[in-house]
C-alpha cells in the first residue's frame, strides 16, 4: 500500500470478533469529506462499507435519488475494473488502490453526467 494515499488510520474490533482497520485517504468525496475505506481481517478485503453506493443514490450533491440508476452506474463501472465487486451494498477489493480508483471514478462520472448544476 502506498502511504501517500493515507492521511490516517485506526483499528477497532467488532462484536463478531472481526478486526477492522479504517483508512482515511487524502481524497475527498462530494461533500468535501475524506474518502474512507476499511480493511476486514475476517473478509481479507477492503470495503467502502456501502458508502459510495449510498452517496450516489441518496446523499449529498451527487445523489441520483434513483436506486436502479445508481446500481446501473456502479455495475457499468465494475465491468471496467477487475478485482472490485459489489457485495450487497459494499464495494470490495483485495487491493486498496483498485477500490479507491473505482470510488473516485464513480464520483467523477456522476459529476460529469450531472454537469455543474450543484451550484444552481
C-alpha positions as CSV (number, residue, x, y, z in Angstrom):
1,X,0.0,0.0,0.0
2,X,1.2,3.5,-0.9
3,X,1.3,5.5,2.4
4,X,0.9,8.7,0.3
5,X,-2.7,7.7,-0.2
6,X,-3.5,7.5,3.5
7,X,-4.0,10.5,5.8
8,X,-4.7,8.5,8.9
9,X,-5.7,5.0,10.1
10,X,-7.3,3.4,13.1
11,X,-8.2,-0.1,14.2
12,X,-11.1,-1.4,16.2
13,X,-12.8,-4.8,16.9
14,X,-16.4,-5.6,16.1
15,X,-18.7,-7.6,18.3
16,X,-18.3,-10.6,16.0
17,X,-14.5,-10.5,16.6
18,X,-13.6,-9.1,13.2
19,X,-10.7,-6.7,13.4
20,X,-11.3,-3.6,11.2
21,X,-8.8,-1.0,10.1
22,X,-10.2,2.3,8.9
23,X,-8.1,4.2,6.4
24,X,-8.9,7.9,5.8
25,X,-7.4,8.8,2.5
26,X,-6.1,12.1,1.0
27,X,-9.0,12.1,-1.4
28,X,-12.3,13.9,-0.8
29,X,-15.8,13.0,-1.7
30,X,-18.7,15.2,-2.9
31,X,-19.3,16.7,0.5
32,X,-15.6,17.6,0.9
33,X,-15.1,14.8,3.4
34,X,-12.2,12.3,3.1
35,X,-12.9,9.1,1.4
36,X,-12.5,6.3,3.9
37,X,-12.0,2.6,3.2
38,X,-11.9,-0.3,5.6
39,X,-9.8,-3.5,5.8
40,X,-11.6,-6.5,7.3
41,X,-9.4,-9.3,8.8
42,X,-12.3,-11.6,8.5
43,X,-13.0,-10.9,4.9
44,X,-9.4,-10.3,3.9
45,X,-10.6,-7.5,1.8
46,X,-11.0,-3.7,1.6
47,X,-14.5,-2.2,1.6
48,X,-16.2,1.2,1.3
49,X,-18.8,0.0,3.9
50,X,-21.5,0.7,1.4
51,X,-20.9,4.5,1.5
52,X,-20.2,5.0,-2.2
53,X,-23.5,3.4,-3.4
54,X,-25.5,5.2,-0.8
55,X,-23.9,8.5,-1.6
56,X,-24.5,8.4,-5.3
57,X,-28.0,7.1,-4.7
58,X,-29.3,9.3,-1.9
59,X,-26.7,11.5,-0.3
60,X,-25.0,14.8,-0.9
61,X,-24.9,16.8,-4.0
62,X,-24.2,13.7,-6.2
63,X,-27.4,11.9,-5.2
64,X,-29.2,10.5,-8.2
65,X,-32.2,9.6,-6.0
66,X,-32.8,6.6,-8.2
67,X,-31.5,3.3,-6.8
68,X,-31.9,1.4,-10.1
69,X,-29.9,4.1,-12.0
70,X,-27.2,4.2,-9.3
71,X,-26.8,0.4,-9.3
72,X,-26.7,0.5,-13.2
73,X,-23.9,3.1,-13.0
74,X,-22.0,1.0,-10.4
75,X,-22.5,-2.2,-12.4
76,X,-21.2,-0.5,-15.6
77,X,-18.1,0.9,-13.8
78,X,-17.5,-2.6,-12.2
79,X,-17.4,-4.1,-15.7
80,X,-14.3,-2.0,-16.4
81,X,-12.4,-2.8,-13.2
82,X,-11.0,-6.2,-12.4
83,X,-10.8,-7.1,-8.8
84,X,-13.6,-4.9,-7.5
85,X,-17.0,-6.3,-6.8
86,X,-20.3,-5.2,-5.3
87,X,-21.3,-7.4,-2.4
88,X,-24.7,-6.3,-1.1
89,X,-24.2,-2.5,-0.7
90,X,-20.4,-2.6,-0.4
91,X,-17.7,-2.2,-2.9
92,X,-15.0,-4.8,-2.1
93,X,-11.5,-5.4,-3.3
94,X,-8.3,-7.2,-2.3
95,X,-6.3,-4.1,-3.2
96,X,-6.7,-0.7,-1.7
97,X,-5.7,1.1,-4.9
98,X,-8.3,-0.7,-7.0
99,X,-11.0,0.2,-4.6
100,X,-10.0,3.9,-4.5
101,X,-9.8,4.0,-8.2
102,X,-13.4,2.9,-8.8
103,X,-14.7,5.1,-6.0
104,X,-13.1,8.2,-7.5
105,X,-14.2,7.2,-11.0
106,X,-17.8,6.8,-9.8
107,X,-17.8,10.3,-8.1
108,X,-16.2,11.8,-11.2
109,X,-18.6,10.1,-13.6
110,X,-21.6,11.4,-11.6
111,X,-20.2,15.0,-11.5
112,X,-19.7,14.9,-15.3
113,X,-23.0,13.2,-16.0
114,X,-25.0,15.7,-13.9
115,X,-23.0,18.7,-15.1
116,X,-22.1,21.5,-12.8
117,X,-25.7,22.1,-11.6
118,X,-24.8,21.7,-8.0
119,X,-24.2,25.5,-7.6
120,X,-27.6,26.4,-9.1
